[in-house]
Amino acid sequence: MKYIVKNSEPSEFREWKEEWRNNGVEPGWGEFDGKPIKQTVKRSLLAEQGYICCFCEIDVDENNGHIAHLLDQVGHPDLVLKYDNLLYSCAEQPKSEPQTCGHAQKRSLLKVSPLDSDCEDRFLYTLNGKIHPRKADDADAAETIQILHLNAKRLVESREQAFQEVFEKRSERQPDDFRNWIDTELKQIDGRFTGFWTVKKYASTMPLYQQTR
């Protein structure tokens, strides 16, 4: 889970809400969903997240993902269109597959969120692609993994591939060359971060002996 620094809401979004309020209506999801302003908000969320899912960090774009609410719509109707409560999560999975991330969260309260400045330090990753609490007694991190189904098979397999990519680069390059490669891999290029950013960062810092275990 990569830390997300929220920006100010887009001016177009603020003005759109003010226009509704000036007409005596507090806009909700019904006024927002399917309207052009939703695309404006999507683009803003994607830009501040670097085009990766707010929870699992898989690559996302305007057509492959959805706007998620950190605090759910039903329990917090006053926050439905509050920009600080909006994130961009990966797409819904086929009905035969388990849902993950925003589609798995539903009305559950996350004890660890990507808006927490220490979220990257709350988890670790194993060579087989699984995510775990960094501290064994961190019940909040464990619950967050469970709620979001972050150890779903498709995510585990993708993380394992990310690990292998880093390990292969490290084994075939000199240390300085590898450092240049990973530094570039972790940069935001053309507004985008590489998918599974924290996994690659974590893998690049593992002692060599752990990579062969």
Secondary structure in CASP SS format (residue, H / E / C, confidence):
PFRMAT SS
TARGET T0000
AUTHOR 0000-0000-0000
METHOD secondary structure of the structure
MODEL  1
M C 1.00
K C 1.00
Y C 1.00
I C 1.00
V C 1.00
K C 1.00
N C 1.00
S C 1.00
E C 1.00
P C 1.00
S H 1.00
E H 1.00
F H 1.00
R H 1.00
E H 1.00
W H 1.00
K H 1.00
E H 1.00
E H 1.00
W H 1.00
R H 1.00
N H 1.00
N C 1.00
G C 1.00
V C 1.00
E C 1.00
P C 1.00
G C 1.00
W H 1.00
G H 1.00
E H 1.00
F H 1.00
D C 1.00
G C 1.00
K C 1.00
P H 1.00
I H 1.00
K H 1.00
Q H 1.00
T H 1.00
V H 1.00
K H 1.00
R H 1.00
S H 1.00
L H 1.00
L H 1.00
A H 1.00
E H 1.00
Q H 1.00
G C 1.00
Y C 1.00
I E 1.00
C C 1.00
C C 1.00
F C 1.00
C C 1.00
E C 1.00
I C 1.00
D E 1.00
V C 1.00
D E 1.00
E C 1.00
N C 1.00
N E 1.00
G C 1.00
H E 1.00
I E 1.00
A E 1.00
H E 1.00
L C 1.00
L C 1.00
D C 1.00
Q C 1.00
V C 1.00
G C 1.00
H C 1.00
P H 1.00
D H 1.00
L H 1.00
V C 1.00
L C 1.00
K C 1.00
Y H 1.00
D H 1.00
N H 1.00
L E 1.00
L E 1.00
Y E 1.00
S E 1.00
C C 1.00
A C 1.00
E C 1.00
Q C 1.00
P C 1.00
K C 1.00
S C 1.00
E C 1.00
P C 1.00
Q C 1.00
T C 1.00
C H 1.00
G H 1.00
H H 1.00
A H 1.00
Q H 1.00
K C 1.00
R C 1.00
S C 1.00
L C 1.00
L C 1.00
K C 1.00
V C 1.00
S C 1.00
P C 1.00
L C 1.00
D C 1.00
S C 1.00
D C 1.00
C H 1.00
E H 1.00
D H 1.00
R H 1.00
F E 1.00
L E 1.00
Y E 1.00
T C 1.00
L C 1.00
N C 1.00
G C 1.00
K C 1.00
I E 1.00
H E 1.00
P E 1.00
R C 1.00
K C 1.00
A C 1.00
D C 1.00
D C 1.00
A H 1.00
D H 1.00
A H 1.00
A H 1.00
E H 1.00
T H 1.00
I H 1.00
Q H 1.00
I H 1.00
L H 1.00
H C 1.00
L C 1.00
N C 1.00
A C 1.00
K H 1.00
R H 1.00
L H 1.00
V H 1.00
E H 1.00
S H 1.00
R H 1.00
E H 1.00
Q H 1.00
A H 1.00
F H 1.00
Q H 1.00
E H 1.00
V H 1.00
F H 1.00
E H 1.00
K H 1.00
R H 1.00
S H 1.00
E H 1.00
R C 1.00
Q C 1.00
P H 1.00
D H 1.00
D H 1.00
F H 1.00
R H 1.00
N H 1.00
W H 1.00
I H 1.00
D H 1.00
T H 1.00
E H 1.00
L C 1.00
K C 1.00
Q C 1.00
I E 1.00
D C 1.00
G C 1.00
R E 1.00
F C 1.00
T C 1.00
G C 1.00
F C 1.00
W H 1.00
T H 1.00
V H 1.00
K H 1.00
K H 1.00
Y H 1.00
A H 1.00
S H 1.00
T H 1.00
M C 1.00
P C 1.00
L H 1.00
Y H 1.00
Q H 1.00
Q H 1.00
T C 1.00
R C 1.00
END
